[in-house]
């Protein structure tokens, strides 16, 4: 695999802030996925703490499963609010994120880490209260920990997690339900659709609490 270092075009700050406002609602990843007509959903990754909810532009890292190396150099290219997305292709034999990476990311103002594989130092990450999504845990560090290697690696290239393509600069919204991916070019429309979904769900809840029957709700909304 050839080493690649690309820059990233981040979406407008007001769009990112709009998705962060959605985090105040129940299950924001579900709301965003609903707004995208079921597109862009990633399952199978869980947060270190169930209450963590995040939104931000993706900085992507693609690692070769045959040569997993340290991705810490990405931090020099990150900005506060970014979400680091590490595609290590579900490998569970080597931890590609840990306590030190979380500490450095937190100091740099990074929003969260998403790791398509194993991590370690979960107790430390939990105490830091730094949001990380992961597939599994394992004590074994990456080979670079012993050999001080940081290449080959590809920064800010399209990556695939759970069949979903994530481009650098896409907005990711994550909670304990999973991860929703919003292409940067669609962000404004998806945000509008998400706000509409929030309004609809609040209205349905109000009607349920006011005594509306299932038949009445289905007649008015079509489905719940």
Residue frames as a rotation matrix with the C-alpha (Angstrom) as fourth column:
UNK 1
0.579 0.815 0.000 0.00
0.815 -0.579 0.000 0.00
0.000 0.000 -1.000 0.00
UNK 2
-0.296 -0.665 0.686 1.33
0.656 -0.664 -0.360 3.41
0.694 0.343 0.633 -0.99
UNK 3
-0.403 0.091 -0.910 1.51
0.791 -0.466 -0.397 6.16
-0.460 -0.880 0.116 1.66
UNK 4
-0.226 0.435 0.872 -0.92
0.647 -0.603 0.468 9.01
0.729 0.669 -0.145 0.93
UNK 5
-0.534 0.103 -0.839 -1.34
0.676 -0.545 -0.496 12.33
-0.509 -0.832 0.222 2.77
UNK 6
-0.358 0.507 0.784 -4.32
0.667 -0.449 0.594 14.32
0.653 0.736 -0.178 1.51
UNK 7
-0.977 0.188 0.105 -5.89
-0.213 -0.784 -0.583 17.50
-0.027 -0.592 0.806 2.80
UNK 8
-0.489 0.872 -0.022 -9.58
0.871 0.487 -0.071 17.56
-0.051 -0.054 -0.997 3.67
UNK 9
-0.750 0.395 0.531 -12.29
-0.161 -0.887 0.432 20.05
0.642 0.238 0.729 2.79
UNK 10
-0.844 0.427 -0.324 -14.48
0.474 0.310 -0.825 20.41
-0.252 -0.850 -0.464 5.84
UNK 11
-0.070 0.899 0.433 -18.18
0.857 -0.168 0.487 21.27
0.511 0.405 -0.758 5.59
UNK 12
-0.194 0.049 0.980 -19.36
-0.156 -0.988 0.018 24.73
0.969 -0.149 0.199 6.68
UNK 13
-0.955 -0.291 -0.052 -19.23
0.016 0.125 -0.992 25.19
0.295 -0.948 -0.115 10.43
UNK 14
-0.483 0.834 0.268 -22.91
-0.863 -0.401 -0.307 26.08
-0.149 -0.379 0.913 10.64
UNK 15
0.276 0.554 -0.786 -23.87
-0.649 0.710 0.273 22.69
0.709 0.435 0.555 9.16
UNK 16
-0.458 -0.522 -0.720 -21.67
0.217 0.719 -0.660 20.83
0.862 -0.459 -0.216 11.62
UNK 17
-0.960 0.123 0.251 -23.17
-0.280 -0.409 -0.868 22.85
-0.004 -0.904 0.427 14.46
UNK 18
-0.107 0.982 -0.154 -26.64
-0.963 -0.063 0.262 22.02
0.248 0.176 0.953 13.19
UNK 19
0.221 0.137 -0.966 -25.95
-0.129 0.986 0.110 18.30
0.967 0.100 0.235 13.48
UNK 20
-0.801 -0.520 -0.296 -24.48
0.238 0.177 -0.955 18.82
0.549 -0.835 -0.017 16.95
UNK 21
-0.625 0.658 0.420 -27.74
-0.780 -0.543 -0.311 20.39
0.023 -0.522 0.853 18.01
UNK 22
0.240 0.705 -0.667 -29.46
-0.633 0.635 0.443 17.15
0.736 0.316 0.599 16.97
UNK 23
-0.540 -0.555 -0.633 -27.43
0.085 0.712 -0.697 15.36
0.837 -0.430 -0.337 19.67
UNK 24
-0.803 0.298 0.516 -29.84
-0.595 -0.366 -0.716 16.76
-0.025 -0.882 0.471 22.28
UNK 25
0.219 0.949 -0.228 -32.52
-0.956 0.255 0.145 14.41
0.196 0.187 0.963 20.92
UNK 26
0.363 -0.011 0.932 -33.04
-0.346 0.927 0.146 10.70
-0.865 -0.376 0.333 21.49
UNK 27
0.190 -0.261 0.946 -31.06
0.549 0.827 0.118 8.45
-0.814 0.498 0.301 19.08
UNK 28
0.302 -0.063 -0.951 -29.58
-0.499 -0.861 -0.101 11.10
-0.812 0.505 -0.292 16.76
UNK 29
-0.787 -0.614 -0.066 -27.95
-0.385 0.405 0.829 8.50
-0.482 0.678 -0.555 14.52
UNK 30
-0.489 0.700 0.520 -31.39
0.718 0.662 -0.215 6.99
-0.495 0.268 -0.826 13.91
UNK 31
0.443 0.678 -0.587 -32.92
0.243 -0.721 -0.649 10.37
-0.863 0.144 -0.484 13.10
UNK 32
-0.109 -0.578 -0.809 -30.17
-0.713 -0.522 0.469 11.13
-0.693 0.627 -0.355 10.58
UNK 33
-0.919 -0.215 0.331 -30.47
0.020 0.813 0.583 7.68
-0.394 0.542 -0.742 9.00
UNK 34
-0.046 0.977 0.208 -34.23
0.720 0.177 -0.671 8.15
-0.693 0.119 -0.711 8.70
UNK 35
0.457 0.195 -0.868 -33.63
-0.230 -0.916 -0.327 11.48
-0.859 0.349 -0.374 6.97
UNK 36
-0.441 -0.691 -0.572 -31.30
-0.794 0.003 0.609 9.72
-0.419 0.722 -0.550 4.51
UNK 37
0.483 0.739 -0.468 -33.97
-0.867 0.480 -0.137 7.13
0.123 0.472 0.873 3.68
UNK 38
0.933 -0.083 0.350 -32.08
-0.095 0.882 0.462 4.34
-0.347 -0.464 0.815 5.50
UNK 39
0.661 -0.745 0.091 -28.78
0.303 0.154 -0.940 5.13
0.687 0.649 0.327 3.77
UNK 40
0.087 -0.799 0.596 -25.41
-0.357 -0.583 -0.729 5.65
0.930 -0.149 -0.336 5.47
UNK 41
0.734 0.264 0.626 -25.93
-0.670 0.122 0.733 3.48
0.117 -0.957 0.266 8.56
UNK 42
-0.229 -0.833 -0.504 -23.03
-0.385 0.553 -0.739 1.62
0.894 0.025 -0.447 10.22
UNK 43
0.778 0.510 0.367 -23.71
-0.552 0.275 0.787 -0.94
0.300 -0.815 0.496 12.93
UNK 44
0.748 -0.416 -0.516 -21.61
0.424 0.899 -0.110 -3.19
0.510 -0.136 0.849 15.10
UNK 45
-0.459 -0.875 0.155 -19.40
0.418 -0.367 -0.831 -0.52
0.784 -0.317 0.534 16.70
UNK 46
0.592 0.671 -0.447 -20.11
0.683 -0.123 0.720 0.50
0.428 -0.732 -0.531 20.28
UNK 47
0.355 -0.449 0.820 -18.99
-0.338 -0.879 -0.335 3.52
0.872 -0.159 -0.464 22.31
UNK 48
-0.648 -0.655 -0.389 -16.76
0.212 0.335 -0.918 3.22
0.732 -0.677 -0.078 25.36
UNK 49
-0.863 0.471 -0.184 -19.52
0.079 -0.235 -0.969 5.02
-0.499 -0.851 0.165 27.28
UNK 50
-0.398 0.763 0.510 -23.15
0.907 0.411 0.093 4.46
-0.139 0.499 -0.855 26.23
UNK 51
0.451 0.674 -0.584 -24.16
0.594 -0.716 -0.367 8.09
-0.666 -0.182 -0.724 26.78
UNK 52
-0.516 -0.719 -0.466 -21.63
0.108 -0.594 0.797 9.48
-0.850 0.360 0.384 24.31
UNK 53
0.591 0.614 0.523 -23.13
0.686 -0.041 -0.727 11.23
-0.424 0.789 -0.445 21.29
UNK 54
-0.286 -0.775 -0.563 -20.97
0.180 -0.621 0.763 13.05
-0.941 0.117 0.317 18.74
UNK 55
0.784 0.374 0.496 -21.09
0.555 -0.063 -0.830 14.77
-0.279 0.925 -0.257 15.38
UNK 56
0.319 -0.702 -0.636 -18.28
-0.337 -0.712 0.616 16.16
-0.886 0.018 -0.464 13.26
UNK 57
0.684 -0.131 -0.717 -16.39
-0.722 0.019 -0.692 16.02
0.104 0.991 -0.082 9.96
UNK 58
0.910 -0.286 0.299 -14.47
0.202 0.938 0.283 12.82
-0.361 -0.197 0.911 9.27
UNK 59
0.170 -0.923 -0.344 -10.70
-0.984 -0.181 0.000 12.63
-0.062 0.339 -0.939 8.98
UNK 60
0.940 0.339 -0.035 -10.11
-0.340 0.929 -0.144 9.21
-0.016 0.147 0.989 7.50
UNK 61
-0.161 -0.971 0.179 -7.24
-0.912 0.216 0.349 6.76
-0.378 -0.107 -0.920 7.96
UNK 62
0.853 0.367 -0.371 -6.87
-0.492 0.804 -0.334 3.67
0.176 0.467 0.866 5.79
UNK 63
-0.063 -0.869 0.491 -4.52
-0.882 0.279 0.380 0.98
-0.467 -0.409 -0.784 7.10
UNK 64
-0.057 -0.045 -0.997 -3.45
-0.676 0.737 0.005 -2.21
0.734 0.675 -0.072 5.37
UNK 65
0.824 0.442 0.356 -4.58
-0.559 0.527 0.641 -5.22
0.096 -0.727 0.680 7.37
UNK 66
0.757 -0.606 -0.245 -1.24
0.518 0.785 -0.340 -6.85
0.398 0.131 0.908 6.52
UNK 67
-0.369 -0.928 0.059 0.80
0.755 -0.336 -0.564 -3.93
0.543 -0.163 0.824 7.85
UNK 68
0.709 0.705 0.011 -1.01
0.538 -0.551 0.638 -2.09
0.456 -0.447 -0.770 10.64
UNK 69
-0.432 -0.901 0.029 1.02
0.737 -0.372 -0.565 0.92
0.520 -0.223 0.825 11.77
UNK 70
-0.424 0.190 -0.886 0.70
0.729 -0.509 -0.458 3.90
-0.538 -0.839 0.077 14.08
UNK 71
0.045 0.519 0.854 -1.85
0.871 -0.438 0.220 6.51
0.488 0.734 -0.472 12.93
UNK 72
0.269 0.042 -0.962 -0.85
0.789 -0.583 0.195 9.19
-0.552 -0.812 -0.190 15.47
UNK 73
-0.780 -0.625 -0.013 0.74
0.513 -0.651 0.559 11.41
-0.359 0.430 0.829 12.74
UNK 74
-0.231 0.773 0.591 -2.80
0.776 -0.221 0.591 12.27
0.587 0.595 -0.548 11.63
UNK 75
0.393 0.419 -0.818 -3.13
0.879 -0.434 0.200 14.45
-0.271 -0.798 -0.539 14.73
UNK 76
-0.548 -0.663 -0.510 -0.80
0.440 -0.747 0.498 17.02
-0.711 0.048 0.702 13.16
UNK 77
-0.946 0.233 0.226 -3.39
0.139 -0.337 0.931 17.48
0.294 0.912 0.286 10.39
UNK 78
-0.184 0.929 -0.320 -6.48
0.915 0.281 0.289 17.44
0.358 -0.239 -0.903 12.59
UNK 79
-0.675 0.100 0.731 -8.50
-0.200 -0.978 -0.051 20.41
0.710 -0.181 0.680 13.78
UNK 80
-0.896 0.395 0.205 -10.71
-0.185 0.088 -0.979 20.79
-0.404 -0.915 -0.006 16.86
UNK 81
0.001 0.996 -0.087 -14.06
-0.743 -0.057 -0.667 19.13
-0.670 0.065 0.740 16.27
UNK 82
-0.178 -0.128 -0.976 -12.80
-0.882 0.461 0.100 16.54
0.437 0.878 -0.195 13.78
UNK 83
0.642 0.335 0.689 -13.72
-0.569 0.811 0.136 12.87
-0.513 -0.480 0.712 14.09
UNK 84
-0.410 -0.850 -0.331 -10.87
-0.898 0.313 0.308 10.47
-0.158 0.424 -0.892 13.34
UNK 85
0.726 0.673 0.139 -12.15
-0.598 0.719 -0.354 7.43
-0.338 0.175 0.925 11.44
UNK 86
-0.373 -0.926 0.055 -9.71
-0.842 0.363 0.400 4.52
-0.390 0.103 -0.915 11.31
UNK 87
0.735 0.569 -0.369 -10.43
-0.677 0.649 -0.348 1.80
0.042 0.505 0.862 8.75
UNK 88
-0.450 -0.872 0.194 -8.45
-0.877 0.472 0.086 -1.25
-0.166 -0.132 -0.977 9.86
UNK 89
-0.228 0.369 -0.901 -10.94
-0.730 0.548 0.409 -3.68
0.645 0.750 0.145 8.31
UNK 90
0.689 0.709 0.147 -12.38
-0.580 0.419 0.698 -5.26
0.434 -0.566 0.701 11.44
UNK 91
-0.108 -0.776 -0.621 -9.04
0.039 0.621 -0.783 -6.64
0.993 -0.109 -0.037 12.59
UNK 92
0.798 0.479 0.365 -9.39
-0.375 -0.079 0.924 -7.85
0.471 -0.874 0.117 16.18
UNK 93
0.650 -0.612 -0.451 -5.91
0.690 0.724 0.012 -9.26
0.319 -0.319 0.892 16.79
UNK 94
-0.523 -0.852 -0.023 -4.18
0.821 -0.496 -0.283 -5.89
0.230 -0.167 0.959 17.15
UNK 95
0.383 0.632 -0.674 -5.29
0.777 -0.614 -0.134 -2.75
-0.499 -0.473 -0.726 19.01
UNK 96
-0.228 -0.419 0.879 -5.15
0.875 -0.484 -0.004 0.31
0.427 0.768 0.477 16.78
UNK 97
0.081 0.236 0.968 -6.22
-0.224 -0.942 0.248 2.85
0.971 -0.237 -0.024 19.42
UNK 98
-0.049 -0.121 -0.991 -5.51
0.841 0.530 -0.106 3.23
0.538 -0.839 0.076 23.13
UNK 99
0.533 0.304 -0.789 -5.18
0.797 -0.493 0.349 5.54
-0.283 -0.815 -0.505 26.08
UNK 100
-0.383 -0.765 -0.518 -2.32
0.475 -0.644 0.599 7.67
-0.792 -0.017 0.610 24.75
UNK 101
-0.803 0.163 0.574 -4.03
0.525 -0.262 0.810 8.25
0.282 0.951 0.125 21.40
UNK 102
0.264 0.963 -0.051 -7.17
0.840 -0.204 0.502 9.26
0.473 -0.175 -0.863 23.29
UNK 103
0.306 -0.225 -0.925 -5.25
0.711 -0.592 0.379 11.64
-0.633 -0.774 -0.022 25.54
UNK 104
-0.759 -0.647 -0.076 -3.50
0.396 -0.551 0.734 13.29
-0.517 0.527 0.674 22.60
UNK 105
-0.541 0.635 0.551 -6.77
0.642 -0.111 0.759 13.55
0.543 0.764 -0.348 20.67
UNK 106
0.457 0.734 -0.503 -8.55
0.884 -0.311 0.349 15.08
0.100 -0.604 -0.791 23.63
UNK 107
-0.054 -0.581 -0.812 -5.77
0.551 -0.695 0.462 17.67
-0.833 -0.422 0.357 24.10
UNK 108
-0.926 -0.334 0.175 -6.05
0.306 -0.394 0.866 18.54
-0.221 0.856 0.468 20.40
UNK 109
-0.501 0.807 -0.314 -9.80
-0.591 -0.583 -0.557 19.10
-0.633 -0.094 0.769 20.66
UNK 110
-0.876 0.186 -0.445 -10.72
-0.266 0.583 0.768 16.08
0.403 0.791 -0.461 18.56
UNK 111
-0.069 0.964 0.257 -14.41
-0.951 -0.141 0.274 15.22
0.301 -0.225 0.927 18.82
UNK 112
0.597 0.315 0.738 -14.07
-0.535 0.842 0.074 11.42
-0.598 -0.439 0.670 18.83
UNK 113
-0.636 -0.710 -0.303 -12.39
-0.738 0.444 0.508 8.36
-0.226 0.547 -0.806 17.40
UNK 114
0.637 0.763 0.110 -14.09
-0.662 0.615 -0.428 5.64
-0.394 0.199 0.897 15.36
UNK 115
-0.459 -0.888 0.000 -12.06
-0.833 0.431 0.347 2.44
-0.308 0.159 -0.938 14.97
UNK 116
0.570 0.645 -0.509 -13.19
-0.793 0.593 -0.138 -0.37
0.213 0.482 0.850 12.69
UNK 117
0.083 -0.587 -0.805 -11.32
0.029 0.809 -0.587 -2.94
0.996 0.026 0.084 14.76
UNK 118
0.463 0.036 -0.886 -9.84
0.800 0.412 0.435 -3.46
0.381 -0.910 0.162 18.20
UNK 119
0.305 -0.412 0.858 -8.72
-0.407 -0.871 -0.274 -0.96
0.861 -0.266 -0.434 20.82
UNK 120
-0.023 -0.292 -0.956 -7.11
0.779 0.594 -0.200 -1.26
0.627 -0.749 0.214 24.26
UNK 121
-0.918 -0.354 -0.178 -6.79
0.375 -0.629 -0.681 0.77
0.130 -0.692 0.710 27.51
UNK 122
-0.177 0.945 0.274 -10.56
0.463 -0.166 0.871 0.95
0.868 0.281 -0.408 27.73
UNK 123
0.352 0.309 -0.884 -10.47
0.936 -0.108 0.335 1.81
0.008 -0.945 -0.327 31.43
UNK 124
-0.561 -0.636 -0.531 -8.19
0.597 -0.754 0.272 4.79
-0.574 -0.164 0.803 30.75
UNK 125
-0.856 0.290 0.428 -10.32
0.255 -0.484 0.837 5.98
0.450 0.826 0.340 27.83
UNK 126
0.138 0.960 -0.245 -13.41
0.724 0.071 0.686 5.70
0.676 -0.272 -0.685 30.01
UNK 127
0.156 -0.146 -0.977 -11.80
0.891 -0.406 0.203 7.79
-0.426 -0.902 0.066 32.76
UNK 128
-0.869 -0.489 -0.075 -10.79
0.388 -0.769 0.509 10.40
-0.307 0.413 0.858 30.19
UNK 129
0.090 0.984 -0.155 -14.43
0.305 -0.175 -0.936 10.54
-0.948 0.037 -0.316 29.07
UNK 130
-0.517 -0.316 -0.795 -13.19
-0.652 -0.456 0.605 10.65
-0.554 0.832 0.030 25.49
UNK 131
0.517 0.842 0.150 -15.66
-0.528 0.452 -0.719 9.22
-0.673 0.293 0.679 22.94
UNK 132
-0.649 -0.657 -0.384 -14.37
-0.734 0.408 0.543 6.20
-0.201 0.634 -0.747 21.03
UNK 133
0.623 0.782 0.039 -16.35
-0.712 0.587 -0.386 3.66
-0.325 0.212 0.922 19.00
UNK 134
-0.506 -0.856 -0.110 -14.81
-0.856 0.482 0.184 0.22
-0.104 0.187 -0.977 18.44
UNK 135
0.221 0.554 -0.803 -15.54
-0.644 0.701 0.306 -3.41
0.733 0.449 0.512 17.52
UNK 136
0.796 -0.027 -0.605 -13.58
0.366 0.817 0.445 -5.28
0.482 -0.576 0.660 20.17
UNK 137
0.669 -0.631 0.393 -10.70
-0.742 -0.548 0.386 -5.08
-0.028 -0.550 -0.835 22.63
UNK 138
0.785 -0.538 -0.308 -7.31
0.467 0.839 -0.279 -6.81
0.408 0.075 0.910 22.77
UNK 139
0.759 -0.518 -0.394 -4.18
0.180 -0.415 0.892 -6.09
-0.625 -0.748 -0.222 24.86
UNK 140
0.023 -0.849 0.527 -1.78
0.870 0.277 0.408 -6.43
-0.493 0.449 0.745 21.90
UNK 141
0.245 0.016 -0.969 -0.54
-0.177 -0.982 -0.061 -3.08
-0.953 0.187 -0.238 20.49
UNK 142
0.978 0.082 -0.191 0.20
-0.194 0.030 -0.981 -2.43
-0.075 0.996 0.045 16.83
UNK 143
0.577 -0.811 0.097 3.56
0.814 0.563 -0.142 -3.62
0.061 0.161 0.985 15.42
UNK 144
0.294 -0.474 0.830 4.69
0.235 -0.806 -0.544 0.00
0.927 0.355 -0.125 15.21
UNK 145
0.910 0.063 0.411 4.81
-0.364 -0.358 0.860 0.14
0.202 -0.931 -0.303 19.00
UNK 146
0.683 -0.689 0.243 7.86
0.320 0.582 0.748 -2.10
-0.657 -0.432 0.618 18.86
UNK 147
-0.022 -0.707 0.707 9.38
0.964 0.172 0.202 -0.85
-0.264 0.686 0.678 15.61
UNK 148
-0.202 -0.044 -0.978 8.49
0.192 -0.981 0.005 2.88
-0.960 -0.187 0.207 15.63
UNK 149
-0.855 -0.049 0.516 6.81
0.514 0.059 0.856 2.67
-0.073 0.997 -0.025 12.23
UNK 150
-0.291 0.772 -0.565 4.25
-0.046 -0.601 -0.798 5.14
-0.956 -0.206 0.210 10.90
UNK 151
0.084 0.305 -0.949 4.03
-0.966 -0.209 -0.153 4.06
-0.244 0.929 0.277 7.23
UNK 152
-0.894 0.298 0.333 2.49
0.163 -0.476 0.864 2.84
0.416 0.827 0.377 4.99
UNK 153
-0.383 0.830 -0.406 -0.74
0.650 -0.071 -0.757 4.62
-0.657 -0.554 -0.512 5.77
UNK 154
-0.602 0.272 0.751 -3.30
0.596 -0.474 0.648 6.59
0.532 0.838 0.123 3.79
UNK 155
-0.617 0.347 -0.706 -4.71
0.476 -0.550 -0.686 9.79
-0.627 -0.760 0.174 5.30
UNK 156
-0.130 0.697 -0.705 -7.92
-0.347 -0.698 -0.627 11.39
-0.929 0.163 0.333 4.05
UNK 157
-0.888 0.047 -0.457 -8.91
-0.413 0.355 0.839 8.91
0.202 0.934 -0.296 1.39
UNK 158
0.189 0.981 -0.052 -12.31
-0.875 0.192 0.445 7.24
0.447 -0.039 0.894 0.98
UNK 159
-0.894 -0.405 0.194 -12.63
-0.447 0.769 -0.456 4.31
0.036 -0.494 -0.869 3.40
UNK 160
-0.058 0.874 -0.483 -15.21
-0.446 0.410 0.796 1.55
0.893 0.262 0.366 3.76
UNK 161
-0.926 -0.090 0.367 -16.70
-0.374 0.359 -0.855 0.43
-0.055 -0.929 -0.365 7.09
UNK 162
-0.473 0.770 0.428 -19.52
0.162 0.554 -0.816 -2.10
-0.866 -0.317 -0.387 7.23
UNK 163
-0.217 0.329 0.919 -20.06
0.951 0.285 0.122 -1.60
-0.222 0.900 -0.374 3.50
UNK 164
0.826 0.546 -0.142 -20.48
0.523 -0.836 -0.167 2.16
-0.210 0.064 -0.976 3.90
UNK 165
-0.029 -0.834 0.552 -18.12
0.849 -0.312 -0.427 4.55
0.528 0.456 0.717 2.11
UNK 166
0.719 0.127 -0.684 -16.88
0.526 -0.742 0.415 7.46
-0.454 -0.658 -0.600 4.21
UNK 167
0.325 -0.592 0.738 -15.17
0.658 -0.419 -0.626 10.32
0.679 0.689 0.254 2.40
UNK 168
-0.571 -0.553 -0.606 -12.95
0.816 -0.464 -0.345 12.79
-0.090 -0.692 0.716 4.23
UNK 169
-0.971 0.232 0.064 -15.12
-0.228 -0.972 0.062 15.73
0.077 0.046 0.996 5.22
UNK 170
-0.193 0.930 -0.312 -18.33
0.156 0.343 0.926 13.72
0.969 0.130 -0.211 5.44
UNK 171
-0.288 0.181 0.940 -20.25
-0.884 -0.427 -0.189 14.41
0.367 -0.886 0.283 8.65
UNK 172
-0.471 0.139 -0.871 -20.55
0.233 0.972 0.030 11.46
0.851 -0.189 -0.490 11.01
UNK 173
-0.027 0.558 0.829 -23.15
-0.896 -0.381 0.227 11.27
0.442 -0.737 0.511 13.77
UNK 174
-0.387 -0.232 -0.892 -22.65
0.030 0.964 -0.263 8.54
0.921 -0.129 -0.367 16.36
UNK 175
0.014 0.364 0.931 -24.35
-0.982 -0.168 0.081 7.28
0.186 -0.916 0.355 19.50
UNK 176
-0.504 -0.258 0.824 -24.95
-0.586 0.803 -0.107 3.92
-0.634 -0.537 -0.556 21.19
UNK 177
0.592 0.757 0.275 -27.21
-0.228 0.485 -0.844 2.83
-0.773 0.437 0.460 18.30
UNK 178
0.299 -0.531 0.793 -24.42
0.877 0.480 -0.010 3.12
-0.375 0.698 0.610 15.73
UNK 179
-0.505 -0.608 -0.612 -23.04
0.202 -0.773 0.601 5.60
-0.839 0.180 0.513 13.24
UNK 180
0.649 0.679 0.344 -24.75
0.574 -0.141 -0.806 7.65
-0.499 0.721 -0.481 10.53
UNK 181
-0.516 -0.856 0.040 -22.71
0.598 -0.326 0.732 9.02
-0.613 0.402 0.680 7.63
UNK 182
0.659 0.710 -0.247 -23.77
0.368 -0.591 -0.718 12.18
-0.656 0.383 -0.651 5.83
UNK 183
-0.023 -0.665 0.747 -22.01
0.998 -0.053 -0.017 13.03
0.051 0.745 0.665 2.55
UNK 184
-0.614 -0.312 -0.725 -20.80
0.482 -0.876 -0.031 16.61
-0.625 -0.369 0.688 2.67
UNK 185
-0.973 0.215 0.079 -22.68
-0.046 -0.521 0.852 17.52
0.225 0.826 0.517 -0.50
UNK 186
-0.212 0.954 -0.212 -25.98
0.361 0.278 0.890 16.33
0.908 0.112 -0.403 1.04
UNK 187
-0.756 -0.201 -0.624 -25.47
0.632 0.028 -0.775 17.75
0.173 -0.979 0.106 4.52
UNK 188
-0.904 0.427 0.019 -27.82
-0.421 -0.880 -0.219 20.74
-0.076 -0.206 0.976 4.22
UNK 189
-0.179 0.880 -0.441 -30.70
-0.667 0.220 0.711 18.63
0.723 0.422 0.547 2.87
UNK 190
-0.202 0.060 -0.978 -30.13
0.437 0.899 -0.036 15.86
0.876 -0.435 -0.208 5.42
UNK 191
-0.948 -0.152 -0.280 -30.06
0.318 -0.403 -0.858 18.35
0.018 -0.902 0.431 8.28
UNK 192
-0.613 0.790 0.011 -33.39
-0.777 -0.606 0.172 19.80
0.143 0.097 0.985 7.14
UNK 193
0.021 0.623 -0.782 -34.83
-0.350 0.737 0.578 16.29
0.936 0.262 0.234 6.87
UNK 194
-0.557 -0.302 -0.774 -33.52
0.565 0.545 -0.620 15.40
0.609 -0.782 -0.133 10.32
UNK 195
-0.974 0.224 0.036 -35.18
-0.191 -0.727 -0.659 18.44
-0.122 -0.649 0.751 11.84
UNK 196
-0.220 0.933 -0.285 -38.44
-0.850 -0.040 0.525 17.42
0.478 0.357 0.802 10.19
UNK 197
-0.096 0.125 -0.988 -38.06
0.152 0.982 0.109 13.90
0.984 -0.139 -0.113 11.62
UNK 198
-0.911 -0.256 -0.322 -37.52
0.357 -0.104 -0.928 15.37
0.205 -0.961 0.186 15.09
UNK 199
-0.723 0.685 0.088 -40.71
-0.688 -0.705 -0.170 17.41
-0.054 -0.184 0.981 14.79
UNK 200
-0.013 0.733 -0.680 -42.70
-0.602 0.537 0.591 14.41
0.798 0.417 0.435 13.59
UNK 201
-0.366 -0.175 -0.914 -41.48
0.443 0.831 -0.336 12.17
0.819 -0.528 -0.226 16.43
UNK 202
-0.998 0.014 -0.062 -42.29
0.046 -0.500 -0.864 14.83
-0.043 -0.866 0.499 19.04
UNK 203
-0.413 0.906 -0.089 -45.78
-0.889 -0.381 0.255 15.19
0.197 0.185 0.963 17.63
UNK 204
0.018 0.398 -0.917 -46.33
-0.206 0.899 0.386 11.42
0.978 0.182 0.098 17.68
UNK 205
-0.724 -0.336 -0.602 -45.14
0.489 0.366 -0.792 11.22
0.486 -0.868 -0.101 21.30
UNK 206
-0.894 0.427 0.139 -47.51
-0.433 -0.739 -0.517 14.01
-0.118 -0.522 0.845 22.28
UNK 207
-0.085 0.912 -0.402 -50.43
-0.859 0.138 0.493 12.21
0.505 0.387 0.772 20.64
UNK 208
-0.213 -0.053 -0.976 -49.49
0.212 0.972 -0.099 8.90
0.954 -0.228 -0.196 22.31
UNK 209
-0.903 -0.215 -0.372 -49.34
0.401 -0.110 -0.910 10.59
0.155 -0.970 0.186 25.70
UNK 210
-0.710 0.704 0.008 -52.69
-0.691 -0.695 -0.197 12.24
-0.133 -0.146 0.980 24.99
UNK 211
-0.232 0.627 0.744 -54.32
-0.311 0.677 -0.668 8.86
-0.922 -0.386 0.038 24.46
UNK 212
0.151 0.277 -0.949 -54.26
-0.985 -0.041 -0.169 8.40
-0.085 0.960 0.267 20.67
UNK 213
0.630 0.133 0.765 -54.76
-0.180 0.983 -0.023 4.80
-0.756 -0.123 0.643 19.58
UNK 214
-0.447 -0.815 0.369 -52.48
0.144 0.342 0.929 2.88
-0.883 0.468 -0.035 17.24
UNK 215
-0.035 0.517 0.855 -55.16
0.962 0.248 -0.110 2.94
-0.269 0.819 -0.506 14.55
UNK 216
0.891 0.380 -0.250 -55.47
0.336 -0.920 -0.199 6.71
-0.305 0.093 -0.948 14.84
UNK 217
0.239 -0.893 -0.381 -51.73
-0.313 -0.442 0.841 7.18
-0.919 -0.082 -0.385 14.64
UNK 218
-0.532 -0.424 0.733 -51.39
0.472 0.571 0.672 4.93
-0.703 0.703 -0.103 11.59
UNK 219
0.380 0.761 0.526 -54.27
0.902 -0.180 -0.391 6.73
-0.203 0.623 -0.755 9.90
UNK 220
0.925 -0.004 -0.380 -52.55
0.003 -1.000 0.018 10.10
-0.380 -0.018 -0.925 10.42
UNK 221
0.283 -0.931 -0.230 -48.87
-0.717 -0.365 0.594 9.23
-0.637 -0.003 -0.771 9.91
UNK 222
0.538 -0.035 -0.842 -48.92
-0.739 0.461 -0.491 6.10
0.405 0.887 0.222 7.79
UNK 223
0.438 -0.445 -0.781 -46.24
0.467 0.855 -0.225 4.37
0.768 -0.267 0.582 9.87
UNK 224
0.961 -0.115 0.250 -44.46
-0.272 -0.525 0.806 4.89
0.038 -0.843 -0.536 13.16
